[in-house]
Amino acid sequence: MRKPRLIDPLRRPQFRRLALSYGVNELGDWMGIVALSVLVYDRTGSAMATAALFIGTRFLPALIAPILVARVEQPPPRIALPVIYCGEAAAFGALALLAGNEFALAGVIVLATVDGALALAGRALTRAVVVALLEPAGELRSGNAVLNVAFTGGAAIGPGIAGLMVAGFGVQSALLLDAVSFYAIAWILLTAGALPQAEPEPGLVRDRVRAGLAYIRGRATLRRLLVAQGAAFVFFAAVIPIEVIFAKQTLDAGDTGYGLLLASWGVGMLFGSIVFAAVRKASLPILLFFSTVAVGAGYLGLAAAPTLALACAAAVVGGTGNGVQWVSAVSAVQELTVASMQARVMSVLESVGAAMPGVGYLAGGLVASVASPRATFLLAGTGVLATVAVAALALGRNWPEDAEKGSVASVGADPEIMVELIPVGGNRPPARSKPEVVS
């Protein structure tokens, strides 16, 4: 059998549109975060108000997204995804109005929460559709590599574009441009033709949310992987609030040094995307292990770096690991999840990725204030490596067997999940066999 190539998924018009929407979704989210951060701080001058905005854009959506995904996974993706993106466009349009003379912090936070939940749901549902589209042809790893490039590219250029837009045209114009971009994505997907769907079992939303959680509880390897990824996110994010202090005060490198440090990490992430694309046949547990170790090593290198040059070199190492680690985690979760649970499990992974960094921000800022920025990097590096060591022991033994059971190709009924959906009274619809998976 011919080995799938990276370009193969791009030969599919539907996948090209999904990849474009995935990248623009990430780009738009970063543009929105930067523009809203500037708006809230300029109007309030309060760090607490900015922190409240973060809770609205990250933590609260993480709680809402799994419920929302359980609701939107049933309609055809050709309809559900455009509706999600139209919802994001409407939210940014309303935020643009609030950026004028009608500014209200509570309204901004509510709309930011709505947009954040829609963004997480859109990413989770897109990943589930990609699985249904590419897995039968054996092109899923190649497709994930392409999505990873789109994701890291959007994250890399989004803040820069937002900064230029806000500086040149104002916050309101940046938010309106964001709204237009989401309407454009909605149109692109609406005209994409029928998109494949791993059809979920019928039932009330709350029953399918319970079924998704029961599915995760019942699979030890999948559950431990999600827990380990959540712990890793805490340490990954711990350094983010203090990077500017580390560059400007600890290294005495000024604003230019701070920019170079961030750019070095971004270069590493892009290189990591290329690495994952080049080693598509490598074992996912091995990729996860070494990429996470690389992130931890990068943080330890930063903690010890006496000069900006060495700090940038360490950032490239850490960024490379970062560029491989997330897409490896996504691919591993997909591998461990059956087709009918894909969207729900992926929504949990996306929610973990949105919520857990908040714990890291608080921990990193606290350590830096009590000790030093170097201590925060040291904590992050040792925490990442400790997480790797514990996860390797907990995951390695049963992974191959669990991956076989959770194969996306497995579409049979799962008795444990069906128990969750058996009607208790006469008013609930009957359950049907079929489970699901999760980006």
C-alpha positions, 0 to 999 in steps of 0.5 A: 500500500502506498504511504500517504503523503502530506499533500494527499489530504489537500487534494480533497476540496472539503479538507482544504476548506476545513483547514482554511476555516481552522486556521482562520478560526485561530487567527480570528481568536487571537485578533479578538483577544488582543483587540479586546485586551487593549479595549478593556485596559484602555477603558478601565485602566484596571488589571482586574478587569483584564483578568475578568476578560481572560476568565470570559475568553478562556475559563468559562467557555471551557465549561460550556463547550462540551455541552454545546458540542453535544448539541451541535454534533447532531445536525449535518456539519455543513449546517452546524459549522457555518451556524457556529461561525455566524455566531462568532461573527455576530458576537464580534459585531456586537463587540465592535458596537460596544467598543464605541461609545456604548462600552460596558465591561459586563457586556464585553465579558458576556459576548467574549464568553459566547465567542470563546465557547463557539470557537472551542466547539467549532474546533472540536467539531472540525476535528471530528469531521476531519476524522470522518473524512480522512481516516477511511483513506489512512490520511488522518495523520497527514491531515493533522499535520496540515491542521497543525501548520494552520493552527501554529500559523494563525497563532503566530501571525494573529497577535501581530495582525491584531496589533497592526490593525488596532494601532492603524485603524482602532479597536472597533475596526479590528473587531469588525474585520474579525466579524467579516472573516468569520462570515467568510468562513461560514460561506466557504463551509456552507458551499463546501457540499456535504461533509461526512459525519460520524453520526451520534446516537439520538437522545437528550443533550444532557444524556449525550454529555453524560455518555461522553463523560462516561466514555472517558471514565471507562477508558483508563488510557484516554482518561490518563492522557487527558489528565496528563495533558491538563497537568502539562498545560499548567506548567506550559502556561506558567511562564507566559505572564513573566516572559516580559519581566524575564527578558527586560529585567532578568536578561536586561534585553529591553523590548527588542530582546522580549520580541526576539525571545517570543519570535524564537519560540515561534520559529521553534513551533513552526519547525516543530510543525514541519517535524511532525509532518515529516515523521507521520509514521512515528509512534504517537507515544514516542512523539508525545514523550520526546516533544514534551521533554523538549518543552521541559528542556527548553524551560530549564535552558531558559532558567539557566540562560545567562544571555539573550542569545542562549535564552533564544536558543533554549526557546527554539528547543522548547518551541519545537517541542511545543509544535509537535506536542499539541498535534501529537496529543490531538492525534493520540486522543483521536486514536484512542476514541471511537468514531461516534464519540470524537466530537465530545471527547475532542471538546473535553480536550479543547476545554482542558486546553482553554481552562488549565493554563489559567492555573499556570498563569496564577502559579507562575506569577506567584512564584515570580513575585515571591522568588524570581522569573528564573524560579518560574522557568525552573518550576515549569521545566521540572513540572513538565518533566515530572509530568512526563515521567508519571504519564509514561508509567501510567500510559505506556503499558496499555496504550497499544491495546486501548488504541486498537479498541478505540480505533476510529474504525470501530463503530460498534455499540458500546454497552457501557455508553448505551447504559447511560442512554437507556430511557428511565421514563417513557418520555426519552427517545430510545438509544441507538448503537454507535459511539464517537471521537475527538482536535 
